[in-house]
Amino acid sequence: MASRTVTIASASGLHARPAKLFVQEAARLGVPVRIRAGDGKAVPASSMLGVLSLGAVRGTEVTLESDAPGADAALDTLAALLSRDLDDPPPPDGPPTPQGAQPPKGNAAPDGPPPPEETPAPEEGAAPEGGAGLGGGACSGSGAGAIPGTGQGAGLGAGEVVGG
């Protein structure tokens, strides 16, 4: 069985982003690899829960093992990955922004829908459509309550109820 022992270099250990990157690479390689911390139980390298359960912090020695075809290359790739600080974001690999291009406005993603427009607040004392007016003001409709779908409501407070 092929194996590699490597020390975790990521500042956060094998947790969160580093664990995600490691698990994704192990799955992408398509070679069944197991990982264990110290003398602990080995877990599949392609299992996020398994990898997180190791509790490997920076400086922890882990052992990668596989007896499948292609194991040596897969173990070398995964060992090299763990020996780097995976907390540092990789350099952007997308195309550079063309000169004069404007960044997306608001909180919209570059390819996402525009942010929702804000709805202006109703005037003080005015009844929202289909609802009841609270405070001073006048509402049309019956005093018994709102009439669904008509925009008419019951006035409650110091205002005058018109209609009914």
N, C-alpha and C positions, 0 to 999 in steps of 0.2 A: 504494500500500500504506500502510495506517495504521500508525503506530508511536508508542510512548511510551518515553521514557528516564526511569528512576527510580533513585534511590540506595537500596540495601538498608539498612533501619533496624534490623533485628533484631540483637540482641547476638551471637547465634551465626551470623549470616549466613543464607544460604539453605540451611540444614542442619536435619535432624531435624524438630522440630515445625513451624517456619516453612515448610520445604519441603513437608511433608505438607499443611498448610493451603492453601498456594498451589496445589499440584497438584490437590487436591480441588476447589477453587473453579474452576480452569481447566477441569476435566472437567465440573463442574456447569453451567457456562455454555454448553457445547456448541458453542463457536466455536473452530475450529482457530487456536491462537495459538502462536507460536514465541518463545523467549527466548534471548538471548545475552549474555554478559559481555564488555564491551569489543568488540574486533574478532574475537572467537572465533567458533566455529561455533554456529549457532542450533540449538536442540533443541526438541522439542514441550513446551509448558508443562504438558501433562497427563501427562508421563512422569517418574515419580519418579527413575529412574536418570539420565535426561537432565538434570534440574534439579540433582541432586546432583553430577553430573559437571562442572558449571560452576565449582564451587569458589568460589562467590560469598560473600565475607565482608562483615561490616558495612562500609558505605562504598563497596562496589563498585557501579559504574554498570552497569545492565543495560538492554537494549533489548527491548521487547515488540513483536512485529509480527504483523499479520494482514491478509489481503485478502478475507476472507469477509464475507458479509452479517452485520451486527451487530457488526463489529469494533470500532468506536469505543466502544460501551458496554462491551464485554468488556475492552478495553484499559484504559479508565478504571477499571473495577472492580479489575482485577488490579494496576494501578499504585498505586491507593489502598491495597490490601492490603500491597504490598511497602514502602510508605512508612511503615508502622506497625511497632512492635516486636512481632512475633508470638510472642516468647518469653514475654511476660506472659500468664498464663492469663486467659481471658475471664471476666466475672462469671458466677456460676452462673445458668443460665437455667431450672432446674427449679423446681417449686413449693417454697415454703418448708416446712420441717418443722413439722408441727402441734405446738402446745404439748403437753408431756407425752409426746411420742413418744420412744421409746428408740432409740438408735443400734444398728445390728446388732452382735451379740456375736461375739467371736473374729475370725477372718479371713474370715468369710463376706461375700459381696457382698450388698447389700440384697435382691436378688431371687434369690440363689443358694442352694444347699443349705447346711445347717449344717455347721460344721467337723467333721471326723471325731473320734469319741471316742477317747481314749487307752486303749490296752489295758494293763492292769496287768502289771508284770513278774512272771514266775514266781518262786516262792520259791527261795532259794539252794539248790542241790543237787537241785531237783526237775527231772524231765525234762519238756520241753515235749511237748504231745500229738503222738504219732507219731514222737518223736525219741529221742535218747539223753541220759541224765543224766550230766553231768560233775561229778565231785566227790563229796562224801559224800552218802549218801542211798540209798534203795532204789527199784527200778523193778520192775514186774512184766513178765513176758514171757520169751522164751527168751534165753539168753546169746548167741545167734548174731546178733541184730540186731533192728531195729524191725519191728513187724508193721504195715504200712500200713493206715490207716483205723481202727485199733482203739484208739489212744491208748496202746498199750503199747510200751515200748521197751527197749533194752538198757542196763543200768547200767554206767558206766565210772568207775572211781575207787575210793575207799575204801568205797563202799556195798556193799550185798548185793544180788545178783540173785535175785529170787524167781520160781519157776516153772521150766518148761523141761524 
